[in-house]
Amino acid sequence: MTDDDWRALRFHAADLFTPSSPVTTTELFAGRASQIDKLVEAVAERGRHAILFGEPGVGKTSIAKLLQYFVPRGLKSVQYVRKAVVSTDTFTSIWENVFRSIKFQAHRDGIYQEYNVADLYPDNISPSDVVRELNYFGESVIPIIVIDEFQQLKDEEAARLMSETVKAVSDEGTPATIVVVGVGDNVDDLVRGHGSIIRCSEEVLMPRMKTEEIQLLLNQRIEQLGMTLSGDAKWKITGLSKGLPSFAHALGRASVYSAIDRQSLNVAEEDIDNGILTAIESSQHTLKSAYETATNSNQARATFRQLLTACALTKTDASGWFTPKDVEQPFSGIIGEKRTVEYFNGNLTDFASDKRGDILQQKGTVRNFRFRFTEPAMQPYVLMKGIQAGIIPEDAMSALSSPEQGELFAI
């Protein structure tokens, strides 16, 4: 291969690995079969809608954008419209944006001209207006309306009207499907208790990606590049990504760049290690700042960095929550001495307060507290910082490169 060939390969890698934007082609979409099936079934059932929810960065927008391609068409065509909510939106502004994407032709001055539905509503839009316009779709069309980033909506009246609209569209038997997408641990978190929207909607939780889904994401792209990924490298990326596709993209791309810089078509573990340094340097300023706020101390014997790294290594549930007891083993392994919850519990609470920048969230009651990283991307970032600083012991580092990543520490 010539130097131009390697440069072209690097450019192709940048096109395939997209940590900053959703996946836009079905060929590169990995896994999520259960979530796709539920959404497609909601589209197929007249009067049924869907609520897609989960942590930030787990791929909700990607699946919402690609839903139109997963729906079997047959003799029908899909009319897909997506509106991403911003904090200043009202009910009218949301549907005005949707209506701008819905075109119709009308006979005027002797010729047919194309208009958009928003032209018909120069002032306010009501739920009944939405029902009427969505009813104009014929039986040969499958209309899908996606309202994304719903958690950004600050207008409580708009949230109420949206709930009423979904119920009215459902009651009317309108052929359109409305899909509400946003961040939340549960549906109530997202729709703020408006029960009418829940009763006629399929609830679709988007969890973190499974190990096999992360590996499928990597394999699809590595194969398209005509490259290979060694076993140790594959498992290390999988372990460090913590089920977050955006970090799998970021670390995968940085590792591929490292292999290309070596002019090798095989991505090895050394490339992952080089990629970690690159990923840390290119991470958002907010991650870097929050990490320093949480771990900074003037005391030489402070263990904030070690404790936060232990939190990042801790096994969590599908939504990223862990208990203080879960932290005992990784923390003891990092500092080389057995430590119980009583030793670090106060510091965990500090991590979930202004004192340490709220880097963790805390919920539950005394003796039953649970924690998770406020920003999910912080978990793999903390892991990579721990590797960079040499905080993670050799046995845990070895485990990260192994298929058996169950217990990282023997202490």
Protein Blocks (a to p, Z undefined) as FASTA:
>chain_A
ZZklmmmmmmmmmmmpcfkbccfbfklpggjllmmmmmmmmmmpghiacdddddehiopm
mmmmmmmmmpcfkjaccddddddddfkbcfklmmmmmmmmpccdddeehiacdddfklmm
mbbcdfklmmmmmmmpcfkbccddddehklmpmblklmmmmmmmmmmmmmnopabdcddd
dddfbfklmnnopaklmmmcccdddddddfklmmmmmmmmmmmnopacdfklmmmmmmmn
nopaklmmmmmmmmmmmmmmnopabdcfklmmmmmmmmmmmpcfklmmmmmmmmgcfbfk
bcklmmmmmmmmpccdfkopacfklmmmmmmmmnopacdfklmmmmmmmmmpmknopmac
cedjehiaccddfblmlmmmmmmmmmmnomacfklmmmmmpfblmbmcfZZ
